[in-house]
């Protein structure tokens, strides 16, 4: 799960419906990607990073379990 991405979306007031629309994917698909059930494409990651460009890729796309292992 990408908790940092969820947190940043909440801070900026961007609901998953809006981000999914920007990415051109269904909301359920976005939620599966945020949960880690499927992968973001590089293009999707680039778009997300462009929206939240004050954060680096590693912060936005660090999975919850990676923090525990690191």
C-alpha positions as CSV (number, residue, x, y, z in Angstrom):
1,X,0.0,0.0,0.0
2,X,1.3,3.5,-0.9
3,X,0.4,5.3,2.3
4,X,2.5,8.3,1.4
5,X,0.6,8.8,-1.9
6,X,-2.7,8.4,0.0
7,X,-1.6,11.0,2.5
8,X,-0.4,13.5,-0.1
9,X,-3.7,13.1,-2.0
10,X,-5.6,13.9,1.2
11,X,-3.5,16.9,2.0
12,X,-4.0,18.3,-1.5
13,X,-7.7,17.4,-1.5
14,X,-7.5,15.3,-4.6
15,X,-10.0,12.4,-4.4
16,X,-9.3,9.1,-6.0
17,X,-12.0,9.7,-8.6
18,X,-10.2,12.8,-9.8
19,X,-6.8,11.2,-9.9
20,X,-8.2,8.2,-11.8
21,X,-9.8,10.5,-14.3
22,X,-6.5,12.4,-14.9
23,X,-4.7,9.0,-15.4
24,X,-7.4,7.8,-17.7
25,X,-8.2,4.7,-15.7
26,X,-11.2,3.5,-13.7
27,X,-11.3,4.5,-10.0
28,X,-11.3,0.8,-9.0
29,X,-8.1,0.3,-11.0
30,X,-6.5,3.2,-9.3
31,X,-7.4,1.8,-5.8
32,X,-6.0,-1.6,-6.7
33,X,-2.7,0.1,-7.7
34,X,-2.6,2.2,-4.5
35,X,-3.2,-1.0,-2.5
36,X,-0.4,-2.7,-4.3
37,X,-2.6,-5.3,-5.9
38,X,-1.4,-4.2,-9.4
39,X,1.4,-2.0,-10.6
40,X,1.5,1.6,-11.8
41,X,2.8,2.1,-15.3
42,X,5.8,4.4,-15.7
43,X,3.6,6.9,-17.5
44,X,1.1,6.9,-14.6
45,X,3.9,7.4,-12.1
46,X,5.2,10.3,-14.1
47,X,1.8,11.9,-14.2
48,X,1.3,11.4,-10.4
49,X,4.8,12.9,-9.8
50,X,4.0,15.8,-12.0
51,X,0.9,16.6,-9.9
52,X,2.7,16.2,-6.6
53,X,6.1,17.5,-7.9
54,X,7.1,18.8,-4.5
55,X,7.7,15.1,-3.4
56,X,10.2,12.8,-4.9
57,X,9.3,9.5,-6.6
58,X,10.7,7.4,-3.7
59,X,8.5,9.1,-1.2
60,X,5.4,8.9,-3.3
61,X,5.9,5.2,-4.3
62,X,7.4,3.7,-1.2
63,X,5.2,0.7,-0.2
64,X,4.2,0.3,3.4
65,X,6.1,-3.0,3.9
66,X,9.3,-1.4,2.4
67,X,9.4,1.0,5.3
68,X,9.2,-1.8,7.8
69,X,12.1,-3.7,6.1
70,X,14.3,-0.7,5.6
